[in-house]
Amino acid sequence: MSSPLKSIPVAWRKYLILPKLLSLSRSAPKDRAIAWDRYWAGIASTGAQSDVLWDSGSDHELLGYRGILDRHFDSSLPVVDVGCGHGGFSRALAAFSPRVIGVDVSGHAVARARHESAGITNVSFLARDMTRPGGCAGLVESMDSNVFIRGVLHVLNVADQAALLENLRRLVGVRGRVFLAETNFSGNPVEYVSHLGASRRSIPAPLEMAIRKLPMPGRFGPEELARVMPPDRWTLVEDGPATIETNPLMDADGDSTVPGYFAVLKGKAPGQ
């Protein structure tokens, strides 16, 4: 007797994982701040082969952005790393920035970032929700800062994306710039997790932890940016494709990179 699976077209077999995904994601808190704090509270290790899905354990991805940052960031300004997590990018940015302030909605993430950054004198961390009104207040002495934001906007709803960008516009002032790099995977959620190695038989541990504990991510590309970037508040300076690197553990059955999108933004003063 032939297997019932053979009667299902190969292209559709990946969707057999859908009930499992729905079951796993049902436990994720609806409140974004609670979800992220519980997630980081449960992280036992960071870096390559760790618990963190989007942590490659190297500065390779950041080095790929270096030319863009050199073109657009005033090197005399501080850098605010929004959604810093455990501070991996903050520490890498500190190597060529005078001062880096990592900010994350999760207090547990910030505590880990401080611990892992001990001895690096030009980096500091603060727990704060940058989508809230006044989220940028007091971060830096003057409102002329560069902003680095990687893998944050695609996990926010449209209202929070717009609120975050408005805070960032105030933070960059006249001389600062925003650099963003985001996941821009063109498929649906099932195709996305399949790309990262999920199947009916198994799901890589970092991916399963993210599905269990975090809200379902979306994508963020040129169309999504245009919806939350009012032309009277922002100028798009440069954009293009990017490659987001994930935990190398994904290499077992999937791909440890995700198609992405980068953009550099310049803020406009009111009436400009």
C-alpha distance (Angstrom), angle and dihedral (degrees) to the residues before:
residue distance angle dihedral
M1 . . .
S2 3.78 . .
S3 3.79 121.1 .
P4 3.84 115.2 -99.5
L5 3.82 86.3 -131.4
K6 3.80 90.5 67.9
S7 3.79 90.4 63.0
I8 3.82 90.4 61.2
P9 3.82 114.5 85.3
V10 3.81 111.3 -109.3
A11 3.80 91.9 -121.5
W12 3.81 90.2 59.2
R13 3.79 99.2 44.9
K14 3.80 92.8 87.2
Y15 3.82 87.7 67.0
L16 3.79 90.6 66.6
I17 3.81 85.2 82.5
L18 3.82 91.6 63.3
P19 3.85 97.4 93.5
K20 3.81 89.6 51.5
L21 3.81 91.9 49.4
L22 3.79 91.5 50.1
S23 3.79 91.1 49.1
L24 3.81 93.0 49.2
S25 3.81 95.4 45.5
R26 3.82 93.3 48.8
S27 3.81 90.5 81.2
A28 3.81 95.5 55.3
P29 3.84 112.2 112.0
K30 3.78 114.1 -111.8
D31 3.80 92.3 -140.9
R32 3.81 106.8 85.4
A33 3.81 97.2 -149.1
I34 3.81 92.9 48.8
A35 3.80 91.5 47.0
W36 3.80 94.0 52.7
D37 3.79 94.4 44.4
R38 3.81 92.2 50.5
Y39 3.79 89.6 46.7
W40 3.80 93.6 54.3
A41 3.80 91.4 42.4
G42 3.80 87.5 60.9
I43 3.81 96.9 49.4
A44 3.80 110.5 111.4
S45 3.81 98.4 179.5
T46 3.80 140.6 7.5
G47 3.79 134.5 -154.0
A48 3.79 129.6 52.3
Q49 3.82 114.1 -10.6
S50 3.82 89.9 13.8
D51 3.79 134.9 123.1
V52 3.82 95.8 -88.8
L53 3.80 114.8 96.8
W54 3.80 98.1 -156.2
D55 3.82 97.5 40.5
S56 3.81 112.4 103.2
G57 3.80 91.7 -179.5
S58 3.83 92.8 -127.1
D59 3.79 140.7 78.0
H60 3.83 91.5 -122.0
E61 3.80 95.2 111.6
L62 3.79 93.2 47.7
L63 3.79 91.2 49.5
G64 3.79 87.1 56.2
Y65 3.80 88.0 59.7
R66 3.80 94.3 45.0
G67 3.81 96.2 96.7
I68 3.81 91.2 51.3
L69 3.80 91.8 48.3
D70 3.81 91.3 48.2
R71 3.80 90.5 52.6
H72 3.78 96.3 50.1
F73 3.82 112.1 20.4
D74 3.80 118.0 86.0
S75 3.80 98.0 -131.7
S76 3.81 92.4 -146.5
L77 3.82 92.8 63.9
P78 3.81 127.5 86.0
V79 3.81 119.1 -108.7
V80 3.79 122.9 -131.8
D81 3.81 111.6 -154.6
V82 3.81 104.6 -154.7
G83 3.80 115.0 -155.3
C84 3.80 90.6 14.2
G85 3.82 96.8 171.1
H86 3.79 109.0 -175.9
G87 3.80 91.0 -7.5
G88 3.79 101.6 -106.5
F89 3.80 94.7 137.6
S90 3.81 91.8 38.4
R91 3.80 90.5 58.3
A92 3.80 92.0 46.8
L93 3.82 91.2 48.9
A94 3.81 89.9 50.2
A95 3.80 88.8 66.8
F96 3.80 91.2 71.0
S97 3.82 104.9 18.3
P98 3.82 126.7 78.5
R99 3.79 92.8 -133.2
V100 3.81 134.6 3.2
I101 3.80 125.7 -164.7
G102 3.80 114.3 -166.3
V103 3.79 115.4 -156.2
D104 3.79 127.7 -171.0
V105 3.81 136.4 166.6
S106 3.81 89.6 -131.4
G107 3.78 119.9 80.6
H108 3.81 89.6 -161.8
A109 3.82 90.5 55.2
V110 3.79 91.0 50.7
A111 3.80 92.4 48.5
R112 3.80 90.2 52.7
A113 3.82 91.6 45.7
R114 3.80 91.0 53.3
H115 3.78 91.5 49.0
E116 3.80 94.1 48.3
S117 3.83 91.9 45.7
A118 3.81 97.2 52.7
G119 3.79 110.3 143.0
I120 3.82 96.1 23.4
T121 3.78 100.4 113.4
N122 3.80 100.6 -169.5
V123 3.81 98.2 55.4
S124 3.80 127.9 76.9
F125 3.79 135.5 168.9
L126 3.78 137.5 -140.3
A127 3.81 133.6 -175.3
R128 3.79 109.3 -130.7
D129 3.80 140.6 136.2
M130 3.79 103.9 -122.5
T131 3.80 92.4 -165.9
R132 3.82 91.5 67.7
P133 3.82 121.9 94.8
G134 3.79 109.2 -87.9
G135 3.79 91.6 14.8
C136 3.81 92.4 146.0
A137 3.81 96.0 50.2
G138 3.79 114.2 124.8
L139 3.80 96.8 1.3
V140 3.80 93.4 117.0
E141 3.79 135.4 11.8
S142 3.82 94.3 -114.7
M143 3.77 129.2 24.9
D144 3.80 94.7 -115.9
S145 3.80 106.9 99.5
N146 3.75 138.5 134.8
V147 3.79 116.6 -120.9
F148 3.80 127.1 -148.3
I149 3.80 115.3 -167.7
R150 3.78 122.3 172.9
G151 3.80 126.2 176.1
V152 3.81 98.5 -9.4
L153 3.80 109.5 100.2
H154 3.81 94.3 56.7
V155 3.83 90.8 62.2
L156 3.83 94.7 50.3
N157 3.78 128.8 83.3
V158 3.80 118.5 -116.4
A159 3.81 94.7 -97.7
D160 3.82 92.1 52.4
Q161 3.80 91.4 45.1
A162 3.81 90.1 55.1
A163 3.82 92.5 45.2
L164 3.80 91.7 49.9
L165 3.79 92.9 49.8
E166 3.79 91.5 49.6
N167 3.81 90.0 54.2
L168 3.78 90.3 47.5
R169 3.81 91.2 51.5
R170 3.77 88.8 59.4
L171 3.79 91.3 45.7
V172 3.81 97.4 53.3
G173 3.81 94.0 49.3
V174 3.80 114.1 177.9
R175 3.81 103.2 -38.6
G176 3.80 102.1 35.4
R177 3.78 129.3 87.7
V178 3.81 135.8 -157.1
F179 3.78 118.6 -129.3
L180 3.80 114.1 -169.1
A181 3.79 131.2 -178.9
E182 3.79 118.6 -174.7
T183 3.79 142.0 173.5
N184 3.80 109.4 -97.8
F185 3.79 103.6 176.9
S186 3.79 110.1 166.3
G187 3.81 98.3 -150.4
N188 3.79 132.4 79.9
P189 3.85 123.6 -92.3
V190 3.82 93.4 -88.8
E191 3.79 91.2 51.8
Y192 3.80 89.7 46.3
V193 3.80 96.0 54.8
S194 3.81 90.1 41.5
H195 3.81 88.0 54.6
L196 3.81 87.8 55.6
G197 3.78 93.4 51.4
A198 3.81 105.8 -89.0
S199 3.79 118.1 145.4
R200 3.81 139.2 158.9
R201 3.79 88.8 -91.4
S202 3.80 100.5 47.1
I203 3.78 146.8 -4.3
P204 3.83 120.8 -153.2
A205 3.81 108.4 -106.2
P206 3.85 97.8 -118.5
L207 3.79 90.0 50.2
E208 3.80 93.5 47.4
M209 3.81 91.0 50.7
A210 3.81 90.9 52.9
I211 3.82 91.7 48.6
R212 3.81 91.9 49.1
K213 3.80 97.6 46.9
L214 3.80 110.3 26.3
P215 3.81 137.5 63.7
M216 3.79 115.0 -98.9
P217 3.82 109.8 -87.4
G218 3.78 125.2 -131.3
R219 3.78 131.7 -163.9
F220 3.78 131.9 -90.0
G221 3.78 122.3 -157.0
P222 3.81 138.9 133.9
E223 3.82 94.3 -57.1
E224 3.80 93.3 50.0
L225 3.80 91.2 47.0
A226 3.81 92.1 50.5
R227 3.83 90.1 55.5
V228 3.80 93.2 57.8
M229 3.82 101.5 30.7
P230 3.82 108.1 82.3
P231 3.84 109.1 -156.6
D232 3.79 90.3 -134.9
R233 3.84 89.6 60.4
W234 3.80 104.9 33.8
T235 3.79 142.5 38.4
L236 3.80 117.6 -156.2
V237 3.81 104.8 -135.3
E238 3.80 101.6 177.6
D239 3.80 138.1 -14.7
G240 3.77 141.7 167.4
P241 3.81 146.3 132.4
A242 3.79 121.1 -39.7
T243 3.78 136.8 -175.2
I244 3.80 116.8 -127.2
E245 3.80 112.3 -154.9
T246 3.80 121.1 -145.1
N247 3.77 135.5 -170.1
P248 3.83 109.8 -54.3
L249 3.80 88.0 -130.0
M250 3.80 85.1 82.1
D251 3.81 88.2 70.4
A252 3.80 90.5 80.0
D253 3.80 94.1 79.6
G254 3.79 107.4 -11.3
D255 3.77 144.2 28.3
S256 3.80 122.4 -66.3
T257 3.79 92.5 -151.3
V258 3.80 131.0 68.8
P259 3.82 126.7 -158.2
G260 3.78 108.7 -105.9
Y261 3.77 146.4 175.1
F262 3.80 131.5 -129.9
A263 3.77 130.9 -164.0
V264 3.79 137.6 176.8
L265 3.80 116.2 -148.0
K266 3.80 133.2 -166.9
G267 3.79 117.9 -157.2
K268 3.77 123.6 -129.3
A269 3.78 123.7 -142.0
P270 3.84 116.1 -125.6
G271 3.80 109.6 -78.7
Q272 3.80 93.2 14.2
